[in-house]
Amino acid sequence: MDFDGAVLAHRNWKMKLKSYLSKPDHSLDASVVAADNRCELGQWLHGEGWQYSNLPEYPKLVSDHARFHKAAGAIVEKANHGQSVVEETVLGANTEFTNASTDVVLSLMAMKKKCDLRIVGVRSPVHSQPGQ
Amino acid sequence: MSLSEDVRLLLAARAPTDPNAARLLEMFTKADEI
């Protein structure tokens, strides 16, 4: 799975969660949702994606992903208790769930950009010297 | 910086043989202390 696939996996997981939240039937356990190493992205992060763990963005991605799942678990907990969670998950809402999700995608895109630049051999402006 | 207990255990298990896991674990531990 590449970075685009990782973003897609995250979006698909979120879509499934939103589908569940539209009609919570208690089939999802909040503690399972809160676990950040069970979803496809979580498996990738600590499996195939570990090859990128030396990038400075990696720990931020791990942290953002943990925040996202913690928020998702709290939302499922509320939904399973019959409380409304629409305001927390709606597109554009300024909540921990939506912010952490955005941060996950931004971190993945930043890592993709850095890896793409490495592949084509573009030097970072920070390390470029005049006349080189 | 957030680190789940599951991932902390995973990093701790890797740390003895993987310097990068050890580095990340130390980074998250320090972040927790701040």
Backbone of each chain as nested JSON, in Angstrom:
{
  "chains": [
    {"id": "A", "residues": [
      {"number": 1, "name": "MET", "atoms": {"N": [0.859, -1.191, 0.0], "CA": [0.0, 0.0, 0.0], "C": [0.897, 1.244, 0.0]}},
      {"number": 2, "name": "ASP", "atoms": {"N": [0.591, 2.203, -0.88], "CA": [1.366, 3.444, -0.912], "C": [0.629, 4.516, -0.085]}},
      {"number": 3, "name": "PHE", "atoms": {"N": [1.144, 5.748, -0.131], "CA": [0.548, 6.81, 0.692], "C": [-0.892, 7.12, 0.263]}},
      {"number": 4, "name": "ASP", "atoms": {"N": [-1.125, 7.103, -1.059], "CA": [-2.497, 7.348, -1.528], "C": [-3.433, 6.246, -1.026]}},
      {"number": 5, "name": "GLY", "atoms": {"N": [-2.927, 5.026, -1.029], "CA": [-3.713, 3.906, -0.521], "C": [-3.971, 4.048, 0.972]}},
      {"number": 6, "name": "ALA", "atoms": {"N": [-2.989, 4.587, 1.694], "CA": [-3.143, 4.79, 3.136], "C": [-4.215, 5.848, 3.418]}},
      {"number": 7, "name": "VAL", "atoms": {"N": [-4.212, 6.912, 2.609], "CA": [-5.244, 7.951, 2.749], "C": [-6.617, 7.352, 2.457]}},
      {"number": 8, "name": "LEU", "atoms": {"N": [-6.676, 6.558, 1.392], "CA": [-7.945, 5.927, 1.008], "C": [-8.433, 4.969, 2.104]}},
      {"number": 9, "name": "ALA", "atoms": {"N": [-7.509, 4.215, 2.678], "CA": [-7.871, 3.28, 3.75], "C": [-8.456, 4.044, 4.938]}},
      {"number": 10, "name": "HIS", "atoms": {"N": [-7.839, 5.181, 5.247], "CA": [-8.338, 6.009, 6.355], "C": [-9.741, 6.539, 6.04]}},
      {"number": 11, "name": "ARG", "atoms": {"N": [-9.909, 7.025, 4.823], "CA": [-11.226, 7.571, 4.431], "C": [-12.29, 6.48, 4.437]}},
      {"number": 12, "name": "ASN", "atoms": {"N": [-11.934, 5.313, 3.939], "CA": [-12.9, 4.204, 3.914], "C": [-13.308, 3.803, 5.326]}},
      {"number": 13, "name": "TRP", "atoms": {"N": [-12.333, 3.77, 6.233], "CA": [-12.635, 3.412, 7.63], "C": [-13.594, 4.443, 8.213]}},
      {"number": 14, "name": "LYS", "atoms": {"N": [-13.326, 5.709, 7.917], "CA": [-14.171, 6.798, 8.435], "C": [-15.589, 6.708, 7.856]}},
      {"number": 15, "name": "MET", "atoms": {"N": [-15.673, 6.349, 6.587], "CA": [-16.986, 6.203, 5.962], "C": [-17.785, 5.073, 6.616]}},
      {"number": 16, "name": "LYS", "atoms": {"N": [-17.097, 3.977, 6.905], "CA": [-17.776, 2.853, 7.574], "C": [-18.251, 3.278, 8.959]}},
      {"number": 17, "name": "LEU", "atoms": {"N": [-17.42, 4.055, 9.645], "CA": [-17.803, 4.525, 10.979], "C": [-19.032, 5.43, 10.882]}},
      {"number": 18, "name": "LYS", "atoms": {"N": [-19.011, 6.342, 9.913], "CA": [-20.149, 7.253, 9.752], "C": [-21.416, 6.477, 9.399]}},
      {"number": 19, "name": "SER", "atoms": {"N": [-21.253, 5.439, 8.605], "CA": [-22.395, 4.601, 8.262], "C": [-22.962, 3.954, 9.531]}},
      {"number": 20, "name": "TYR", "atoms": {"N": [-22.075, 3.469, 10.389], "CA": [-22.522, 2.862, 11.658], "C": [-23.229, 3.906, 12.521]}},
      {"number": 21, "name": "LEU", "atoms": {"N": [-22.651, 5.11, 12.586], "CA": [-23.192, 6.155, 13.459], "C": [-24.574, 6.632, 13.008]}},
      {"number": 22, "name": "SER", "atoms": {"N": [-24.868, 6.431, 11.709], "CA": [-26.184, 6.838, 11.222], "C": [-27.275, 5.923, 11.782]}},
      {"number": 23, "name": "LYS", "atoms": {"N": [-26.885, 4.732, 12.179], "CA": [-27.839, 3.787, 12.77], "C": [-27.087, 2.82, 13.697]}},
      {"number": 24, "name": "PRO", "atoms": {"N": [-26.697, 3.309, 14.86], "CA": [-25.894, 2.466, 15.772], "C": [-26.691, 1.266, 16.27]}},
      {"number": 25, "name": "ASP", "atoms": {"N": [-26.149, 0.076, 16.049], "CA": [-26.87, -1.139, 16.472], "C": [-26.073, -1.92, 17.53]}},
      {"number": 26, "name": "HIS", "atoms": {"N": [-25.105, -1.253, 18.128], "CA": [-24.273, -1.851, 19.19], "C": [-23.365, -2.971, 18.677]}},
      {"number": 27, "name": "SER", "atoms": {"N": [-23.229, -3.074, 17.366], "CA": [-22.338, -4.101, 16.829], "C": [-20.877, -3.661, 16.908]}},
      {"number": 28, "name": "LEU", "atoms": {"N": [-20.659, -2.35, 17.108], "CA": [-19.294, -1.84, 17.252], "C": [-19.008, -1.572, 18.718]}},
      {"number": 29, "name": "ASP", "atoms": {"N": [-17.847, -2.024, 19.15], "CA": [-17.424, -1.795, 20.525], "C": [-16.501, -0.568, 20.542]}},
      {"number": 30, "name": "ALA", "atoms": {"N": [-16.779, 0.368, 21.444], "CA": [-16.002, 1.613, 21.495], "C": [-14.515, 1.348, 21.722]}},
      {"number": 31, "name": "SER", "atoms": {"N": [-14.193, 0.359, 22.539], "CA": [-12.778, 0.094, 22.828], "C": [-12.048, -0.456, 21.6]}},
      {"number": 32, "name": "VAL", "atoms": {"N": [-12.766, -1.191, 20.771], "CA": [-12.16, -1.715, 19.538], "C": [-11.935, -0.569, 18.552]}},
      {"number": 33, "name": "VAL", "atoms": {"N": [-12.927, 0.319, 18.452], "CA": [-12.808, 1.484, 17.565], "C": [-11.663, 2.38, 18.025]}},
      {"number": 34, "name": "ALA", "atoms": {"N": [-11.469, 2.49, 19.327], "CA": [-10.435, 3.374, 19.878], "C": [-9.025, 2.828, 19.658]}},
      {"number": 35, "name": "ALA", "atoms": {"N": [-8.917, 1.536, 19.373], "CA": [-7.594, 0.936, 19.158], "C": [-7.022, 1.416, 17.822]}},
      {"number": 36, "name": "ASP", "atoms": {"N": [-5.795, 1.932, 17.85], "CA": [-5.218, 2.508, 16.63], "C": [-4.303, 1.545, 15.883]}},
      {"number": 37, "name": "ASN", "atoms": {"N": [-4.308, 0.282, 16.266], "CA": [-3.44, -0.675, 15.568], "C": [-4.235, -1.807, 14.916]}},
      {"number": 38, "name": "ARG", "atoms": {"N": [-5.551, -1.614, 14.788], "CA": [-6.38, -2.677, 14.201], "C": [-6.888, -2.341, 12.808]}},
      {"number": 39, "name": "CYS", "atoms": {"N": [-7.038, -1.053, 12.519], "CA": [-7.542, -0.661, 11.2], "C": [-6.45, -0.874, 10.147]}},
      {"number": 40, "name": "GLU", "atoms": {"N": [-6.84, -0.755, 8.881], "CA": [-5.893, -1.005, 7.79], "C": [-4.711, -0.034, 7.848]}},
      {"number": 41, "name": "LEU", "atoms": {"N": [-5.006, 1.241, 8.137], "CA": [-3.923, 2.231, 8.225], "C": [-3.008, 1.921, 9.412]}},
      {"number": 42, "name": "GLY", "atoms": {"N": [-3.603, 1.545, 10.53], "CA": [-2.808, 1.203, 11.714], "C": [-1.901, 0.013, 11.454]}},
      {"number": 43, "name": "GLN", "atoms": {"N": [-2.42, -0.989, 10.751], "CA": [-1.618, -2.164, 10.402], "C": [-0.476, -1.765, 9.472]}},
      {"number": 44, "name": "TRP", "atoms": {"N": [-0.78, -0.881, 8.531], "CA": [0.231, -0.42, 7.578], "C": [1.321, 0.383, 8.288]}},
      {"number": 45, "name": "LEU", "atoms": {"N": [0.876, 1.281, 9.191], "CA": [1.824, 2.156, 9.901], "C": [2.917, 1.361, 10.602]}},
      {"number": 46, "name": "HIS", "atoms": {"N": [2.527, 0.247, 11.195], "CA": [3.487, -0.518, 11.984], "C": [3.963, -1.763, 11.244]}},
      {"number": 47, "name": "GLY", "atoms": {"N": [3.541, -1.874, 9.985], "CA": [4.002, -2.961, 9.134], "C": [4.813, -2.384, 7.982]}},
      {"number": 48, "name": "GLU", "atoms": {"N": [4.186, -2.38, 6.811], "CA": [4.866, -1.886, 5.612], "C": [5.323, -0.433, 5.757]}},
      {"number": 49, "name": "GLY", "atoms": {"N": [4.516, 0.367, 6.419], "CA": [4.825, 1.795, 6.569], "C": [5.958, 2.092, 7.532]}},
      {"number": 50, "name": "TRP", "atoms": {"N": [6.419, 1.07, 8.262], "CA": [7.513, 1.265, 9.212], "C": [8.789, 1.738, 8.5]}},
      {"number": 51, "name": "GLN", "atoms": {"N": [8.883, 1.43, 7.206], "CA": [10.055, 1.866, 6.435], "C": [10.18, 3.395, 6.407]}},
      {"number": 52, "name": "TYR", "atoms": {"N": [9.087, 4.075, 6.712], "CA": [9.113, 5.54, 6.722], "C": [9.263, 6.106, 8.139]}},
      {"number": 53, "name": "SER", "atoms": {"N": [9.514, 5.236, 9.093], "CA": [9.52, 5.671, 10.492], "C": [10.691, 6.585, 10.825]}},
      {"number": 54, "name": "ASN", "atoms": {"N": [11.659, 6.69, 9.915], "CA": [12.774, 7.616, 10.159], "C": [12.447, 9.037, 9.707]}},
      {"number": 55, "name": "LEU", "atoms": {"N": [11.318, 9.202, 9.012], "CA": [10.909, 10.555, 8.592], "C": [10.381, 11.322, 9.802]}},
      {"number": 56, "name": "PRO", "atoms": {"N": [10.647, 12.623, 9.877], "CA": [10.175, 13.4, 11.032], "C": [8.656, 13.455, 11.145]}},
      {"number": 57, "name": "GLU", "atoms": {"N": [7.963, 13.236, 10.022], "CA": [6.494, 13.271, 10.045], "C": [5.889, 12.006, 10.657]}},
      {"number": 58, "name": "TYR", "atoms": {"N": [6.68, 10.939, 10.726], "CA": [6.128, 9.657, 11.173], "C": [5.565, 9.705, 12.599]}},
      {"number": 59, "name": "PRO", "atoms": {"N": [6.332, 10.194, 13.588], "CA": [5.761, 10.226, 14.949], "C": [4.518, 11.102, 15.055]}},
      {"number": 60, "name": "LYS", "atoms": {"N": [4.471, 12.171, 14.257], "CA": [3.278, 13.025, 14.259], "C": [2.084, 12.237, 13.699]}},
      {"number": 61, "name": "LEU", "atoms": {"N": [2.326, 11.486, 12.641], "CA": [1.259, 10.673, 12.061], "C": [0.758, 9.636, 13.076]}},
      {"number": 62, "name": "VAL", "atoms": {"N": [1.682, 8.983, 13.759], "CA": [1.294, 7.992, 14.786], "C": [0.442, 8.671, 15.861]}},
      {"number": 63, "name": "SER", "atoms": {"N": [0.868, 9.858, 16.261], "CA": [0.153, 10.605, 17.299], "C": [-1.228, 11.052, 16.804]}},
      {"number": 64, "name": "ASP", "atoms": {"N": [-1.276, 11.589, 15.596], "CA": [-2.56, 12.035, 15.022], "C": [-3.524, 10.854, 14.875]}},
      {"number": 65, "name": "HIS", "atoms": {"N": [-2.973, 9.725, 14.442], "CA": [-3.794, 8.527, 14.245], "C": [-4.344, 8.03, 15.584]}},
      {"number": 66, "name": "ALA", "atoms": {"N": [-3.523, 8.092, 16.621], "CA": [-3.978, 7.694, 17.967], "C": [-5.081, 8.637, 18.448]}},
      {"number": 67, "name": "ARG", "atoms": {"N": [-4.889, 9.941, 18.223], "CA": [-5.909, 10.943, 18.607], "C": [-7.22, 10.653, 17.893]}},
      {"number": 68, "name": "PHE", "atoms": {"N": [-7.106, 10.353, 16.593], "CA": [-8.3, 10.094, 15.785], "C": [-9.093, 8.911, 16.348]}},
      {"number": 69, "name": "HIS", "atoms": {"N": [-8.4, 7.823, 16.631], "CA": [-9.108, 6.636, 17.118], "C": [-9.664, 6.84, 18.516]}},
      {"number": 70, "name": "LYS", "atoms": {"N": [-8.95, 7.6, 19.333], "CA": [-9.457, 7.888, 20.671], "C": [-10.767, 8.677, 20.569]}},
      {"number": 71, "name": "ALA", "atoms": {"N": [-10.774, 9.674, 19.674], "CA": [-11.982, 10.483, 19.464], "C": [-13.103, 9.632, 18.88]}},
      {"number": 72, "name": "ALA", "atoms": {"N": [-12.751, 8.761, 17.936], "CA": [-13.762, 7.895, 17.313], "C": [-14.369, 6.959, 18.348]}},
      {"number": 73, "name": "GLY", "atoms": {"N": [-13.534, 6.431, 19.231], "CA": [-14.027, 5.546, 20.285], "C": [-15.0, 6.263, 21.204]}},
      {"number": 74, "name": "ALA", "atoms": {"N": [-14.689, 7.509, 21.538], "CA": [-15.57, 8.294, 22.417], "C": [-16.905, 8.559, 21.727]}},
      {"number": 75, "name": "ILE", "atoms": {"N": [-16.858, 8.787, 20.426], "CA": [-18.086, 9.047, 19.667], "C": [-18.954, 7.793, 19.602]}},
      {"number": 76, "name": "VAL", "atoms": {"N": [-18.341, 6.644, 19.367], "CA": [-19.099, 5.384, 19.329], "C": [-19.704, 5.1, 20.704]}},
      {"number": 77, "name": "GLU", "atoms": {"N": [-18.953, 5.405, 21.741], "CA": [-19.463, 5.22, 23.11], "C": [-20.749, 6.038, 23.306]}},
      {"number": 78, "name": "LYS", "atoms": {"N": [-20.69, 7.296, 22.859], "CA": [-21.876, 8.16, 22.974], "C": [-23.039, 7.622, 22.145]}},
      {"number": 79, "name": "ALA", "atoms": {"N": [-22.73, 7.271, 20.903], "CA": [-23.783, 6.778, 19.993], "C": [-24.426, 5.508, 20.544]}},
      {"number": 80, "name": "ASN", "atoms": {"N": [-23.604, 4.641, 21.122], "CA": [-24.136, 3.388, 21.68], "C": [-25.004, 3.632, 22.909]}},
      {"number": 81, "name": "HIS", "atoms": {"N": [-24.861, 4.819, 23.49], "CA": [-25.711, 5.182, 24.632], "C": [-26.899, 6.039, 24.189]}},
      {"number": 82, "name": "GLY", "atoms": {"N": [-27.106, 6.096, 22.887], "CA": [-28.28, 6.775, 22.361], "C": [-28.142, 8.277, 22.229]}},
      {"number": 83, "name": "GLN", "atoms": {"N": [-26.916, 8.795, 22.403], "CA": [-26.714, 10.242, 22.289], "C": [-26.397, 10.626, 20.844]}},
      {"number": 84, "name": "SER", "atoms": {"N": [-26.775, 11.827, 20.483], "CA": [-26.509, 12.32, 19.133], "C": [-25.022, 12.668, 18.975]}},
      {"number": 85, "name": "VAL", "atoms": {"N": [-24.459, 12.272, 17.838], "CA": [-23.044, 12.564, 17.571], "C": [-22.888, 13.301, 16.238]}},
      {"number": 86, "name": "VAL", "atoms": {"N": [-24.0, 13.743, 15.682], "CA": [-23.982, 14.392, 14.364], "C": [-23.04, 15.584, 14.351]}},
      {"number": 87, "name": "GLU", "atoms": {"N": [-23.107, 16.407, 15.379], "CA": [-22.294, 17.631, 15.415], "C": [-20.804, 17.335, 15.464]}},
      {"number": 88, "name": "GLU", "atoms": {"N": [-20.443, 16.17, 15.962], "CA": [-19.019, 15.848, 16.107], "C": [-18.39, 15.266, 14.857]}},
      {"number": 89, "name": "THR", "atoms": {"N": [-19.234, 14.739, 13.971], "CA": [-18.685, 14.041, 12.809], "C": [-18.98, 14.728, 11.486]}},
      {"number": 90, "name": "VAL", "atoms": {"N": [-19.834, 15.742, 11.501], "CA": [-20.226, 16.382, 10.247], "C": [-19.018, 17.067, 9.603]}},
      {"number": 91, "name": "LEU", "atoms": {"N": [-18.981, 17.033, 8.283], "CA": [-17.883, 17.638, 7.526], "C": [-17.747, 19.117, 7.882]}},
      {"number": 92, "name": "GLY", "atoms": {"N": [-16.546, 19.538, 8.207], "CA": [-16.297, 20.939, 8.525], "C": [-16.426, 21.269, 10.0]}},
      {"number": 93, "name": "ALA", "atoms": {"N": [-16.851, 20.287, 10.793], "CA": [-16.977, 20.537, 12.231], "C": [-15.589, 20.686, 12.846]}},
      {"number": 94, "name": "ASN", "atoms": {"N": [-15.483, 21.602, 13.793], "CA": [-14.199, 21.828, 14.45], "C": [-14.156, 20.988, 15.737]}},
      {"number": 95, "name": "THR", "atoms": {"N": [-13.997, 19.688, 15.541], "CA": [-13.97, 18.771, 16.681], "C": [-12.681, 17.968, 16.657]}},
      {"number": 96, "name": "GLU", "atoms": {"N": [-12.379, 17.321, 17.771], "CA": [-11.157, 16.506, 17.837], "C": [-11.189, 15.406, 16.769]}},
      {"number": 97, "name": "PHE", "atoms": {"N": [-12.376, 14.825, 16.544], "CA": [-12.513, 13.771, 15.539], "C": [-12.15, 14.271, 14.141]}},
      {"number": 98, "name": "THR", "atoms": {"N": [-12.753, 15.383, 13.736], "CA": [-12.501, 15.892, 12.381], "C": [-11.092, 16.484, 12.267]}},
      {"number": 99, "name": "ASN", "atoms": {"N": [-10.642, 17.172, 13.314], "CA": [-9.294, 17.765, 13.261], "C": [-8.211, 16.688, 13.202]}},
      {"number": 100, "name": "ALA", "atoms": {"N": [-8.367, 15.653, 14.026], "CA": [-7.364, 14.579, 14.031], "C": [-7.373, 13.842, 12.694]}},
      {"number": 101, "name": "SER", "atoms": {"N": [-8.565, 13.661, 12.126], "CA": [-8.663, 12.989, 10.828], "C": [-7.947, 13.811, 9.749]}},
      {"number": 102, "name": "THR", "atoms": {"N": [-8.178, 15.113, 9.759], "CA": [-7.496, 15.995, 8.794], "C": [-5.984, 15.933, 8.995]}},
      {"number": 103, "name": "ASP", "atoms": {"N": [-5.553, 15.931, 10.255], "CA": [-4.115, 15.882, 10.551], "C": [-3.487, 14.579, 10.047]}},
      {"number": 104, "name": "VAL", "atoms": {"N": [-4.239, 13.477, 10.159], "CA": [-3.747, 12.188, 9.655], "C": [-3.483, 12.285, 8.148]}},
      {"number": 105, "name": "VAL", "atoms": {"N": [-4.457, 12.823, 7.426], "CA": [-4.325, 12.92, 5.97], "C": [-3.188, 13.881, 5.601]}},
      {"number": 106, "name": "LEU", "atoms": {"N": [-3.096, 15.013, 6.303], "CA": [-2.034, 15.983, 6.007], "C": [-0.65, 15.386, 6.269]}},
      {"number": 107, "name": "SER", "atoms": {"N": [-0.523, 14.62, 7.336], "CA": [0.766, 13.988, 7.639], "C": [1.138, 12.98, 6.56]}},
      {"number": 108, "name": "LEU", "atoms": {"N": [0.149, 12.202, 6.114], "CA": [0.411, 11.223, 5.05], "C": [0.83, 11.925, 3.764]}},
      {"number": 109, "name": "MET", "atoms": {"N": [0.155, 13.027, 3.436], "CA": [0.488, 13.752, 2.202], "C": [1.873, 14.402, 2.303]}},
      {"number": 110, "name": "ALA", "atoms": {"N": [2.21, 14.884, 3.486], "CA": [3.54, 15.484, 3.686], "C": [4.626, 14.418, 3.507]}},
      {"number": 111, "name": "MET", "atoms": {"N": [4.368, 13.22, 4.02], "CA": [5.342, 12.132, 3.872], "C": [5.454, 11.716, 2.414]}},
      {"number": 112, "name": "LYS", "atoms": {"N": [4.313, 11.669, 1.726], "CA": [4.326, 11.307, 0.305], "C": [5.158, 12.318, -0.489]}},
      {"number": 113, "name": "LYS", "atoms": {"N": [4.937, 13.599, -0.196], "CA": [5.65, 14.651, -0.917], "C": [7.152, 14.517, -0.685]}},
      {"number": 114, "name": "LYS", "atoms": {"N": [7.535, 14.28, 0.553], "CA": [8.958, 14.151, 0.866], "C": [9.57, 12.961, 0.139]}},
      {"number": 115, "name": "CYS", "atoms": {"N": [8.846, 11.841, 0.105], "CA": [9.361, 10.649, -0.569], "C": [9.418, 10.846, -2.081]}},
      {"number": 116, "name": "ASP", "atoms": {"N": [8.422, 11.538, -2.641], "CA": [8.425, 11.821, -4.086], "C": [9.62, 12.679, -4.455]}},
      {"number": 117, "name": "LEU", "atoms": {"N": [9.935, 13.677, -3.626], "CA": [11.076, 14.555, -3.894], "C": [12.378, 13.77, -3.84]}},
      {"number": 118, "name": "ARG", "atoms": {"N": [12.444, 12.818, -2.91], "CA": [13.651, 11.995, -2.801], "C": [13.837, 11.139, -4.043]}},
      {"number": 119, "name": "ILE", "atoms": {"N": [12.704, 10.615, -4.57], "CA": [12.776, 9.727, -5.733], "C": [13.287, 10.48, -6.96]}},
      {"number": 120, "name": "VAL", "atoms": {"N": [12.808, 11.72, -7.159], "CA": [13.245, 12.47, -8.348], "C": [14.553, 13.204, -8.092]}},
      {"number": 121, "name": "GLY", "atoms": {"N": [15.064, 13.128, -6.882], "CA": [16.373, 13.705, -6.586], "C": [16.378, 15.196, -6.397]}},
      {"number": 122, "name": "VAL", "atoms": {"N": [15.236, 15.767, -6.038], "CA": [15.182, 17.205, -5.798], "C": [15.784, 17.488, -4.436]}},
      {"number": 123, "name": "ARG", "atoms": {"N": [16.672, 18.477, -4.39], "CA": [17.295, 18.833, -3.13], "C": [16.383, 19.729, -2.328]}},
      {"number": 124, "name": "SER", "atoms": {"N": [16.447, 19.561, -1.055], "CA": [15.716, 20.454, -0.18], "C": [16.351, 21.83, -0.247]}},
      {"number": 125, "name": "PRO", "atoms": {"N": [15.544, 22.905, -0.345], "CA": [16.102, 24.264, -0.393], "C": [17.007, 24.555, 0.794]}},
      {"number": 126, "name": "VAL", "atoms": {"N": [16.747, 23.929, 1.906], "CA": [17.538, 24.162, 3.116], "C": [18.981, 23.747, 2.899]}},
      {"number": 127, "name": "HIS", "atoms": {"N": [19.153, 22.66, 2.114], "CA": [20.499, 22.114, 1.936], "C": [21.17, 22.575, 0.645]}},
      {"number": 128, "name": "SER", "atoms": {"N": [20.432, 23.299, -0.197], "CA": [21.014, 23.756, -1.451], "C": [21.975, 24.905, -1.194]}},
      {"number": 129, "name": "GLN", "atoms": {"N": [23.086, 24.899, -1.885], "CA": [24.063, 25.963, -1.754], "C": [24.059, 26.796, -3.034]}},
      {"number": 130, "name": "PRO", "atoms": {"N": [24.301, 28.095, -2.931], "CA": [24.362, 28.93, -4.132], "C": [25.422, 28.395, -5.093]}},
      {"number": 131, "name": "GLY", "atoms": {"N": [25.084, 28.388, -6.369], "CA": [26.039, 27.968, -7.375], "C": [26.05, 26.469, -7.607]}},
      {"number": 132, "name": "GLN", "atoms": {"N": [25.256, 25.725, -6.861], "CA": [25.246, 24.262, -7.064], "C": [24.174, 23.85, -8.037]}}
    ]},
    {"id": "B", "residues": [
      {"number": 1, "name": "MET", "atoms": {"N": [1.846, 15.067, 22.107], "CA": [2.009, 13.841, 21.317], "C": [1.266, 12.704, 22.005]}},
      {"number": 2, "name": "SER", "atoms": {"N": [0.408, 12.039, 21.235], "CA": [-0.358, 10.923, 21.785], "C": [0.235, 9.598, 21.323]}},
      {"number": 3, "name": "LEU", "atoms": {"N": [0.276, 8.654, 22.224], "CA": [0.711, 7.308, 21.873], "C": [-0.178, 6.331, 22.631]}},
      {"number": 4, "name": "SER", "atoms": {"N": [-0.827, 5.457, 21.892], "CA": [-1.699, 4.487, 22.549], "C": [-0.849, 3.448, 23.275]}},
      {"number": 5, "name": "GLU", "atoms": {"N": [-1.456, 2.785, 24.234], "CA": [-0.729, 1.761, 24.989], "C": [-0.331, 0.602, 24.074]}},
      {"number": 6, "name": "ASP", "atoms": {"N": [-1.214, 0.265, 23.128], "CA": [-0.908, -0.832, 22.194], "C": [0.349, -0.533, 21.385]}},
      {"number": 7, "name": "VAL", "atoms": {"N": [0.426, 0.708, 20.877], "CA": [1.576, 1.072, 20.047], "C": [2.82, 1.249, 20.915]}},
      {"number": 8, "name": "ARG", "atoms": {"N": [2.631, 1.731, 22.133], "CA": [3.785, 1.847, 23.037], "C": [4.402, 0.451, 23.282]}},
      {"number": 9, "name": "LEU", "atoms": {"N": [3.535, -0.534, 23.49], "CA": [4.029, -1.9, 23.707], "C": [4.724, -2.436, 22.461]}},
      {"number": 10, "name": "LEU", "atoms": {"N": [4.146, -2.092, 21.295], "CA": [4.742, -2.533, 20.035], "C": [6.143, -1.938, 19.857]}},
      {"number": 11, "name": "LEU", "atoms": {"N": [6.267, -0.646, 20.14], "CA": [7.576, 0.013, 20.022], "C": [8.555, -0.563, 21.043]}},
      {"number": 12, "name": "ALA", "atoms": {"N": [8.06, -0.816, 22.245], "CA": [8.928, -1.358, 23.298], "C": [9.45, -2.741, 22.916]}},
      {"number": 13, "name": "ALA", "atoms": {"N": [8.595, -3.517, 22.245], "CA": [9.009, -4.857, 21.826], "C": [10.063, -4.781, 20.722]}},
      {"number": 14, "name": "ARG", "atoms": {"N": [9.965, -3.765, 19.882], "CA": [10.917, -3.623, 18.778], "C": [12.217, -2.956, 19.214]}},
      {"number": 15, "name": "ALA", "atoms": {"N": [12.125, -2.145, 20.241], "CA": [13.243, -1.274, 20.626], "C": [14.584, -2.003, 20.808]}},
      {"number": 16, "name": "PRO", "atoms": {"N": [14.61, -3.185, 21.426], "CA": [15.92, -3.822, 21.648], "C": [16.684, -4.129, 20.363]}},
      {"number": 17, "name": "THR", "atoms": {"N": [15.952, -4.369, 19.273], "CA": [16.632, -4.747, 18.028], "C": [16.498, -3.689, 16.939]}},
      {"number": 18, "name": "ASP", "atoms": {"N": [15.735, -2.639, 17.212], "CA": [15.491, -1.615, 16.202], "C": [15.752, -0.227, 16.806]}},
      {"number": 19, "name": "PRO", "atoms": {"N": [16.88, 0.366, 16.46], "CA": [17.23, 1.67, 17.042], "C": [16.177, 2.747, 16.774]}},
      {"number": 20, "name": "ASN", "atoms": {"N": [15.499, 2.638, 15.642], "CA": [14.481, 3.643, 15.325], "C": [13.277, 3.531, 16.258]}},
      {"number": 21, "name": "ALA", "atoms": {"N": [12.915, 2.299, 16.589], "CA": [11.819, 2.095, 17.54], "C": [12.219, 2.641, 18.905]}},
      {"number": 22, "name": "ALA", "atoms": {"N": [13.462, 2.411, 19.284], "CA": [13.956, 2.917, 20.57], "C": [13.935, 4.442, 20.582]}},
      {"number": 23, "name": "ARG", "atoms": {"N": [14.327, 5.043, 19.454], "CA": [14.338, 6.513, 19.342], "C": [12.916, 7.069, 19.464]}},
      {"number": 24, "name": "LEU", "atoms": {"N": [11.99, 6.445, 18.758], "CA": [10.6, 6.92, 18.804], "C": [9.993, 6.747, 20.195]}},
      {"number": 25, "name": "LEU", "atoms": {"N": [10.288, 5.629, 20.809], "CA": [9.766, 5.372, 22.155], "C": [10.281, 6.429, 23.126]}},
      {"number": 26, "name": "GLU", "atoms": {"N": [11.552, 6.753, 23.008], "CA": [12.15, 7.773, 23.874], "C": [11.504, 9.141, 23.601]}},
      {"number": 27, "name": "MET", "atoms": {"N": [11.264, 9.427, 22.316], "CA": [10.649, 10.702, 21.934], "C": [9.252, 10.844, 22.55]}},
      {"number": 28, "name": "PHE", "atoms": {"N": [8.458, 9.786, 22.442], "CA": [7.096, 9.834, 22.991], "C": [7.119, 9.886, 24.519]}},
      {"number": 29, "name": "THR", "atoms": {"N": [8.06, 9.197, 25.11], "CA": [8.151, 9.202, 26.575], "C": [8.512, 10.597, 27.074]}},
      {"number": 30, "name": "LYS", "atoms": {"N": [9.454, 11.236, 26.379], "CA": [9.845, 12.599, 26.76], "C": [8.685, 13.567, 26.579]}},
      {"number": 31, "name": "ALA", "atoms": {"N": [7.931, 13.372, 25.482], "CA": [6.774, 14.246, 25.215], "C": [5.737, 14.102, 26.316]}},
      {"number": 32, "name": "ASP", "atoms": {"N": [5.581, 12.88, 26.823], "CA": [4.637, 12.636, 27.924], "C": [5.052, 13.376, 29.183]}},
      {"number": 33, "name": "GLU", "atoms": {"N": [6.358, 13.47, 29.385], "CA": [6.873, 14.081, 30.612], "C": [6.733, 15.595, 30.623]}},
      {"number": 34, "name": "ILE", "atoms": {"N": [6.668, 16.155, 29.404], "CA": [6.585, 17.627, 29.328], "C": [5.188, 18.106, 29.7]}}
    ]}
  ]
}
